[in-house]
Each structure stands twice: as structure tokens, then as C-alpha cells.
Amino acid sequence: MIGYETFCQVDSRLRQLKKKEDEPFGGLNVIVFGDLLQLPPVKMTPIFDQPLRFLPATHLWRLFGLVELTENMRQQGDTTFVDLLNALRVGELTAQHFQILMSKIMTEEDQVGEFALHKAIRIYPKKAMVAAHNEAVLEYYRHLRVQMYTIKADDTLVNPTRNATNVDINTIVSTDINKTGALPKELVLFVGAKVMLRSNINVETGLVNGAIGTISEIIWPYFRRDQMYDTDIPSVRVDFGRDGIHLIQPRSVQFPALRNYGTIERRMLPLILCWACTAHKMQGCTVDYAVVHLGSELFTKGQAYVALSRVRSLDGLRIDELDCSKLTGKTPCNEDAIKEMERMRQYQMYRAPKQASPLNSLLLHCLSIFSIPFPSSFFIPFSLPIMCLIFSCLCLCLSYMFVHVLDL
């Protein structure tokens, strides 16, 4: 979910591109996709809540009407799970719902099969818990004496400032992956490792930020059979399950060096290890099996709902820790978002058509798609393609993971 601040940056950039400074979004028709009851924007104001500092400007969100989609596609066929999730998202879990959740707590029998340590993905609320689990799985594979390779990013200082002479590049590169173009400094790889893609490569084939797969082959430079130098960065084939097996190659990104020393260019595989992941990174993902942590570490609204709803069915769900107090009453849900949904339903301008019309069919055939890479800092110079100048309709799929733009 993006915040109101980012929404205003989109509006401002489109007004500039279309040269219509007095019209919201430059006069484009904007369709926004998202779920207000999932995770709120990080360090931003909710998209439906205009901060005081933006007054007396137009309240952009209030320009929109509501079309509510009511059919659950991810958990289609599991009505019990759908009912539980619908109750959780609005803070109305019953005793029967809690019994269902209790029945999904991990047992010793679950330690093998699809829910084993190294198989089903673990979904945690905090990064430290994710790192601990990933390290535990690495240790498991080390005991099996699996051949592992440590891949190091290739960092180069480009356009250095005058005071950058003889500076150690390692001291001016951020350790936060969100500030290095989503490329890690170091990565341990081996055939069988579970990884997550951190860049949008090809939306049409499912190669998007957040896609999860398993490494099936490591391809070293110059047709070598093994790693020869510490600086070798291979390509890898990753099995993304339903999305097929794809070749992932190293890519280069540029980002600011620390202390204004210039610009860093990093070349690295856009992958991270992913036997475990935070609920925030999993938003938008779908998996067949997952072990979810619902303990006292839950810290924000919508976190439990997002974590549980990544799984297709109750059969594919296990819970490693359950703190019922974190799911009781309105604790797990965003009451402000619920009120906003009620307001939008009351004043909605449009309703989703129950039957397809010729116009709807035409729209489906006219929509095409491309991806805009969103900086993780959410600072948007928003350099939309020049084709945006001829659009009459802009469609934003709001997601923590990535943003799509549909042109009509």
C-alpha cells in the first residue's frame, strides 16, 4: 500500500507530463487497485487520510468512487478459510475461528513433509526472526555437506566527488538492502536454495519483485564448471513453480554513496535467500504451503491477516506460535480503514457490473501492461515513459511490492 504522500507525488508528476497543472492527475482517468485492510503504508499517512500539511489542496482520495470486488480467488473452494479470513480482517473472530487456528499449530509430525524446516516458507512479523530462520536452514544444509558458494557484489564508485580520493568503498556503501537498489552485498547460493526475486524483470512471465523459487542450476562465467575467483558472479536458473524455470542474470544498479561521496554502481544477482520472509515482503504473494508466526511480536494492523491470507487453503497452513490476544476484537484490524470502507460503500458512485457488457469486453482487449520500478525509499521523481503523454486512462495496482501501470 502506498501512502497519501506518494499519491500526491504521482498526481504532481502527471500534471507536469500532461501539462495540465489545474487538473487532478493531469486529466487522466485513474483506476486504483488495493485493499485498505491489509498492511498500512510504511512511515506514511494512509492513502485515504489527507495530512494537515496538504490543506487546502484537493483531497485526492475523495475524488474516487468505489467498485468492490467480492469474490475470493486465492482461497477459492475453501469456504471455511475464506470465512475465517473475512472475520479476521474486520476484527470479528469467533470461538470457532480460534479453534480452527489452534488446530493448525505445528506438531512433531509436521516437522517432516511439506512443513519441514527447509520446505514451506515461514512468515514472520520481524526481520530478525527471518534472518534467524534462514541461518538455521543454512546450518541444516551445511550439516548435509551441500556445496555452497558465497557470491559478493561488485561495487564501483562512479562520478566520485573530490573528497573521495583513496576512500574505502566499503565504508561509503549502505548495509541496508533497501538503499542499494534491492541488491544484496553478499549471497550464499547452492542448488536447492529457496530464493526471492527482488526486482521486476518480466511482469508477463511472473518475474516480479517478490516471486519465490528454488535454484535448479548455477552457471559460472566463461563456461567454467565451478567458482574460480571470489569476484565471480554467476547466472542461475530458478524454478518458480507455476511460473516455470527462468534464467536470472546479474544486473547493475546505481545509488548514492554515503556522506555524498558520489554514486555507487553495484552488480549482483537480484536475489535473497527466502526460507522465511516478513509479512510485509509477502504482501501480494501466493503460496501453497506456509508456516505463519502469530505470536506476541505482531506489531501492526493487518499483519496477521496478510500473513494468513498468503496461503491457498487451510490444508497448506501451519502456525508455529499463536497469541490469541493479538487477534482478539479489533486488535488485528485497522479500524480507520474499516470506517473508510463503510464511507465509500455509502457514497459509492459506481457498482461492479454483474454481467460483462460489450464495453467491458473492449476494455479487457485494450489494456496492456508495463512496470515502473519503484525506489524503495518511495521518493518518486516518477520518470514515467513519454507514452504517458497520450494515455487517456492510468491504472495503478497499489502494492507494497511493486506498482503496475496499465495504458488504455
C-alpha positions in Angstrom: 0.0 0.0 0.0 1.3 3.4 -0.8 0.8 6.5 1.4 -1.0 9.7 0.7 2.3 11.5 0.2 3.3 9.1 -2.7 -0.2 9.5 -4.1 0.4 13.3 -4.3 3.7 12.8 -6.0 2.0 10.7 -8.7 -0.6 13.4 -9.1 2.0 16.2 -9.3 4.2 14.3 -11.9 1.2 13.5 -14.1 0.1 17.2 -14.1 3.6 18.1 -15.3 3.7 15.4 -18.0 0.2 16.2 -19.4 0.8 20.0 -19.0 -2.5 20.3 -17.1 -1.5 21.8 -13.8 -5.1 22.5 -12.8 -6.5 19.1 -13.3 -6.0 16.2 -10.9 -3.6 13.5 -12.3 -3.2 15.7 -15.4 -6.7 14.9 -16.6 -6.1 11.2 -16.8 -8.8 8.7 -15.7 -7.2 6.8 -12.8 -8.1 3.4 -11.5 -6.6 2.3 -8.2 -6.4 -1.3 -7.1 -5.7 -2.3 -3.5 -7.1 -3.4 -0.1 -7.2 -0.8 2.6 -7.5 -3.6 5.3 -4.1 -5.1 4.5 -0.8 -3.6 5.8 -0.7 0.2 6.1 2.0 2.2 4.3 5.4 2.2 6.0 6.2 5.6 7.6 3.5 7.3 5.6 -0.1 8.6 6.1 -2.8 6.2 4.9 -3.8 6.9 1.3 -7.4 7.8 2.4 -6.2 10.3 5.1 -5.1 13.7 3.9 -2.4 15.2 6.2 -3.0 18.7 7.5 0.1 20.0 5.7 -1.6 19.2 2.4 -4.5 21.5 3.1 -6.2 23.3 1.4 -5.3 21.3 -1.6 -7.8 18.9 -3.2 -8.3 15.7 -1.2 -7.2 13.3 -4.0 -8.7 10.2 -2.4 -12.1 11.7 -2.2 -12.2 12.1 -6.0 -12.6 8.3 -6.3 -15.7 6.1 -6.4 -15.8 2.5 -5.2 -16.1 -0.7 -7.2 -15.8 -3.5 -4.7 -14.6 -7.0 -5.7 -16.3 -9.6 -3.6 -15.1 -13.0 -5.0 -12.1 -14.5 -3.3 -9.9 -16.1 -6.0 -6.8 -17.2 -3.9 -8.8 -19.3 -1.4 -11.5 -20.3 -3.9 -13.1 -23.5 -2.9 -12.1 -23.4 0.8 -15.2 -21.6 2.3 -14.1 -22.3 5.9 -10.8 -20.5 5.4 -12.5 -17.6 3.5 -15.0 -17.1 6.3 -12.1 -17.1 8.9 -10.1 -14.5 6.9 -13.1 -12.3 6.3 -13.8 -12.3 10.1 -10.1 -11.6 10.9 -9.8 -8.6 8.6 -12.6 -6.8 10.4 -11.9 -8.0 13.9 -14.8 -10.4 14.3 -13.2 -13.8 15.0 -15.4 -16.2 16.9 -14.6 -19.1 19.3 -15.0 -21.4 16.3 -12.4 -19.5 14.3 -9.9 -19.7 17.2 -10.5 -23.4 17.4 -9.6 -23.7 13.7 -6.4 -21.7 14.2 -5.5 -23.8 17.3 -5.9 -26.9 15.2 -3.2 -25.6 12.8 -0.4 -25.2 15.4 2.7 -27.2 14.4 3.2 -30.7 15.8 6.1 -33.1 15.7 4.5 -34.9 12.8 4.6 -31.6 10.9 8.4 -31.4 11.1 8.7 -33.7 8.1 7.0 -33.4 4.7 5.8 -30.1 3.3 6.2 -28.3 6.6 9.8 -29.3 7.3 12.4 -26.7 8.3 13.7 -26.2 4.7 10.4 -26.6 2.8 7.3 -24.5 3.5 8.1 -20.8 3.7 8.0 -19.2 7.2 6.2 -15.9 7.5 7.3 -13.8 10.4 6.5 -10.2 11.6 10.1 -9.1 12.1 13.3 -9.2 10.1 15.4 -10.6 12.9 13.2 -13.6 13.1 13.5 -14.1 9.3 17.3 -13.9 9.5 17.5 -16.4 12.3 15.4 -18.9 10.4 17.3 -18.5 7.2 20.5 -19.1 9.1 19.1 -22.2 10.7 18.2 -23.7 7.3 21.7 -22.8 6.0 23.2 -24.7 9.0 20.9 -27.6 8.2 22.4 -27.8 4.7 25.9 -27.4 6.0 25.5 -30.5 8.1 24.4 -32.3 4.9 27.7 -31.1 3.3 26.0 -29.3 0.4 28.4 -27.4 -1.9 27.7 -23.7 -1.2 29.1 -20.6 -2.8 29.5 -17.1 -1.3 28.7 -14.5 -4.0 29.9 -11.0 -3.4 28.6 -7.9 -5.1 30.9 -5.9 -7.4 30.8 -2.3 -6.2 32.3 0.6 -8.1 32.5 4.3 -7.2 31.3 6.3 -10.3 31.3 10.1 -10.5 33.3 10.5 -7.3 33.4 13.8 -5.6 36.8 15.5 -4.9 36.9 14.3 -1.3 36.5 10.7 -2.4 40.3 10.1 -3.1 41.6 6.9 -1.6 38.3 6.3 0.3 37.5 2.7 1.2 34.4 1.9 -0.9 33.1 -0.5 1.8 32.8 2.5 4.2 30.5 4.5 1.9 28.0 1.8 0.9 24.9 1.4 3.0 24.3 -2.0 4.6 20.5 -1.6 4.1 19.5 -3.5 1.0 16.6 -1.1 0.6 19.1 1.7 -0.1 21.3 -0.3 -2.5 18.8 -0.9 -5.3 17.5 -4.1 -3.6 20.8 -5.9 -4.5 22.5 -7.6 -1.5 26.1 -7.2 -0.6 26.6 -10.9 -0.2 24.6 -14.0 -1.1 25.1 -17.7 -0.3 24.0 -19.9 -3.2 23.6 -23.6 -3.9 21.4 -25.8 -5.9 18.2 -26.3 -3.9 18.3 -22.9 -2.2 15.0 -21.1 -1.9 15.2 -17.5 -3.1 13.1 -14.4 -3.6 13.4 -12.2 -6.6 14.0 -8.5 -5.6 13.4 -6.8 -9.0 10.8 -6.6 -11.6 12.3 -8.4 -14.6 9.3 -9.6 -16.7 5.8 -9.0 -15.4 4.1 -11.1 -18.1 6.0 -14.2 -17.1 5.7 -13.6 -13.4 9.3 -12.5 -12.8 8.3 -9.7 -10.4 9.6 -8.4 -7.1 8.6 -10.9 -4.5 8.4 -14.0 -6.7 9.7 -17.1 -4.8 11.5 -20.1 -6.4 14.3 -22.7 -6.0 17.7 -22.6 -7.6 18.0 -25.5 -10.1 21.3 -24.6 -11.7 24.3 -22.3 -11.3 26.0 -21.1 -14.4 29.5 -19.7 -14.0 31.1 -17.1 -16.3 33.1 -18.2 -19.3 31.6 -21.7 -19.2 33.5 -22.6 -16.1 32.3 -25.6 -14.1 33.0 -24.0 -10.7 33.7 -20.8 -9.0 37.3 -19.8 -9.7 37.5 -16.3 -8.1 35.8 -14.7 -5.2 34.6 -12.0 -7.6 32.8 -14.4 -9.9 29.1 -13.6 -10.1 27.1 -16.4 -11.8 23.8 -16.6 -13.5 21.3 -19.0 -12.1 18.2 -21.0 -13.2 15.4 -20.6 -10.8 12.3 -22.8 -10.7 9.4 -20.5 -9.9 6.8 -23.4 -9.8 3.7 -22.5 -11.7 5.6 -19.6 -13.5 8.2 -22.0 -14.9 12.0 -22.1 -14.8 13.8 -18.9 -15.7 17.4 -17.7 -16.1 18.2 -14.9 -13.7 21.3 -12.9 -14.5 23.4 -10.4 -12.6 22.2 -6.8 -13.0 23.6 -3.4 -12.3 22.0 -0.5 -10.4 23.3 2.9 -9.2 22.6 4.5 -5.9 24.0 7.4 -3.8 27.2 6.7 -1.8 27.1 7.6 1.9 28.4 11.0 3.0 28.0 12.5 -0.5 31.0 10.7 -2.0 29.3 10.3 -5.3 27.4 7.3 -6.9 27.9 3.6 -6.3 27.3 1.1 -9.1 26.6 -2.4 -7.8 26.5 -5.5 -10.0 24.8 -8.5 -8.3 22.1 -11.1 -8.6 18.7 -9.6 -7.7 18.0 -12.4 -5.2 17.9 -13.0 -1.5 17.5 -16.3 0.5 13.9 -16.9 1.3 13.1 -19.9 3.5 11.5 -17.2 5.7 10.1 -13.8 4.9 8.3 -10.9 6.6 4.6 -10.4 6.2 5.4 -7.0 4.6 7.5 -8.6 1.8 4.9 -11.4 1.3 2.1 -9.0 0.6 1.0 -9.8 -2.9 2.4 -13.3 -2.9 0.6 -16.6 -3.1 2.0 -19.9 -1.8 0.7 -23.5 -1.4 2.3 -24.1 2.0 3.4 -21.8 4.7 4.2 -21.8 8.5 2.9 -18.5 10.0 4.1 -16.8 13.2 1.2 -15.2 15.1 3.0 -14.6 18.4 3.5 -11.5 20.6 5.8 -10.0 18.0 3.0 -8.9 15.8 3.2 -5.1 15.8 0.9 -3.5 13.2 -2.6 -3.6 11.9 -3.4 -6.1 9.2 -0.2 -8.1 9.8 -1.9 -11.3 10.8 -4.4 -11.1 8.0 -1.8 -10.6 5.3 0.3 -13.5 6.7 -2.5 -16.0 6.8 -4.1 -15.0 3.5 -1.0 -15.8 1.5 -1.9 -19.5 1.6 -4.4 -21.0 -0.8 -6.1 -23.3 1.7 -6.2 -24.4 5.4 -4.5 -27.7 4.4 -1.4 -25.7 3.4 -1.3 -23.7 6.7 0.6 -24.3 9.9 1.1 -21.9 12.8 4.3 -22.1 14.9 3.1 -19.7 17.7 -0.3 -18.3 18.4 -1.0 -15.4 20.8 -4.8 -15.1 20.8 -4.7 -11.7 22.5 -3.2 -10.3 19.3 -6.2 -11.5 17.3 -9.0 -10.6 19.8 -11.5 -8.0 19.0 -10.3 -5.0 16.9 -6.7 -5.6 17.8 -5.6 -7.1 14.4 -7.6 -4.8 12.1 -7.3 -1.2 11.0 -10.5 0.5 12.4 -9.8 3.7 10.4 -9.7 1.6 7.2 -12.9 -0.1 8.1 -14.6 3.2 8.6 -13.3 4.5 5.3 -14.6 1.4 3.5 -18.0 2.0 5.1 -17.9 5.6 3.9 -17.0 4.6 0.4 -19.8 2.0 0.3 -22.3 4.5 1.4 -21.2 7.1 -1.1 -20.0 4.9 -3.9 -20.5 6.3 -7.4 -20.2 3.1 -9.3 -21.0 -0.6 -8.9 -19.2 -3.5 -10.4 -21.3 -4.9 -13.4 -22.7 -8.3 -12.7 -22.6 -9.3 -16.4 -20.0 -8.4 -19.0 -21.0 -5.7 -21.5 -19.6 -5.1 -24.9 -17.7 -2.1 -23.4 -16.2 -4.3 -20.7 -15.0 -6.8 -23.3 -13.5 -4.0 -25.3 -11.6 -2.7 -22.3 -10.2 -6.1 -21.5 -8.8 -6.3 -25.0 -7.4 -2.8 -25.0 -5.4 -3.0 -21.7 -1.6 -3.5 -22.0 0.9 -3.6 -19.2 4.4 -2.4 -18.3 6.2 -2.0 -15.0 7.6 1.1 -13.2 10.5 0.3 -10.8 9.6 2.0 -7.5 12.5 3.2 -5.4 12.4 1.5 -2.0 12.6 4.9 -0.3 9.4 5.9 -2.0 11.0 9.1 -3.3 9.4 9.5 -6.7 10.9 11.7 -9.4 8.4 9.4 -11.3 10.0 9.4 -14.7 7.1 7.8 -16.5 7.6 6.8 -20.1 6.9 9.5 -22.7 4.0 7.3 -23.9 2.2 8.5 -20.8 1.5 11.8 -22.6 -1.0 10.0 -24.9 -2.8 7.9 -22.2 -6.4 8.6 -21.5 -6.6 6.1 -18.6 -4.0 5.3 -16.0 -4.3 2.2 -13.8 -2.3 1.9 -10.6 -2.1 -1.5 -8.8 -1.2 -0.4 -5.3 1.0 -2.9 -3.6 3.8 -2.8 -1.1 5.9 -5.0 -3.5 5.5 -3.2 -6.8 3.4 -1.0 -9.0 1.9 -1.7 -12.4 0.7 0.9 -14.9 -1.9 -0.1 -17.4 -2.3 2.1 -20.5 -5.5 2.4 -22.4 
